[in-house]
Amino acid sequence: MTTLYADALWESPWVFSALVALEEKRVPYRTQVLDLDRGEQRDPDYVSRTLTARVPTLEHDGFYLGESKAIIEYLEEVFPGPEYPRLLPSDRRQRARARQILGWLRTDLFALRKERPSSTLFFSPATEPMSDRARADAGKLVRVASELVRSATATIFDEWSIADAELAFALQRLVVNSEPVPEPLGGYVAAQWSRPCIRAFVTQPRPTKH
Ligand SMILES: N[C@@H](CCC(=O)N[C@@H](CS)C(=O)NCC(=O)O)C(=O)O
């Protein structure tokens, strides 16, 4: 049996990535939510099983694995293409580039991520204007995305990959907060957002946020 441990608000970009990966692979799984505000991730049993005590965590046949990128790589190995839909490109250089994008989205754009948090995608938009640093991050994101995305219906590589989902999530930080996003990026985000594996995350029932 496979279980994905997720935040109860369903707003974590890293839970997003893990759930999209499971959906894309079309493997049966269940979800278990943890209320992070109440510290449920610090339950001693969860801590000892998961090592790093965060979400997402994947449990697969008794093996607990944290860190979304590790989860993606694990799912890709356990449920490999072409038997299962791929999460990463089959071409070596494209696969390396996809890993570059995943790594970059986890380690850069901090001001944008702080001022346009993922909660704004699913609850309410930001009310404060962006700082110069967040604006610089937004400019970098748009520049990189414009290099990668050639048309609204295109994918970054020859086939869809998890990098498309994560890039669309990052761009949504601008779209939902009415920041200008040039075409074809706006159309690309909309097209990605209608993909069934992504809809599965977007349509998760969420509690009301206070
Ligand atoms: N690098 C990790 C980030 C995971 C992460 O930041 N998880 C947050 C929720 S978004 C969390 O579990 N926070 C609770 C805590 O650290 O106690 C990944 O990619 O999975």
The ligand as an ORCA input file, in Angstrom:
! r2SCAN-3c Opt
* xyz 0 1
  N      12.626     20.255      0.685
  C      11.414     19.655      1.202
  C      10.537     20.750      1.778
  C       9.423     20.167      2.623
  C       8.792     21.237      3.467
  O       9.231     22.398      3.531
  N       7.721     20.842      4.149
  C       7.039     21.753      5.039
  C       5.623     22.046      4.507
  S       5.734     22.940      2.996
  C       6.901     21.088      6.396
  O       6.799     19.885      6.502
  N       6.885     21.922      7.439
  C       6.713     21.469      8.779
  C       7.998     21.325      9.536
  O       9.086     21.447      8.925
  O       7.895     21.101     10.740
  C      10.680     18.901      0.065
  O      10.982     19.192     -1.108
  O       9.881     18.006      0.350
*
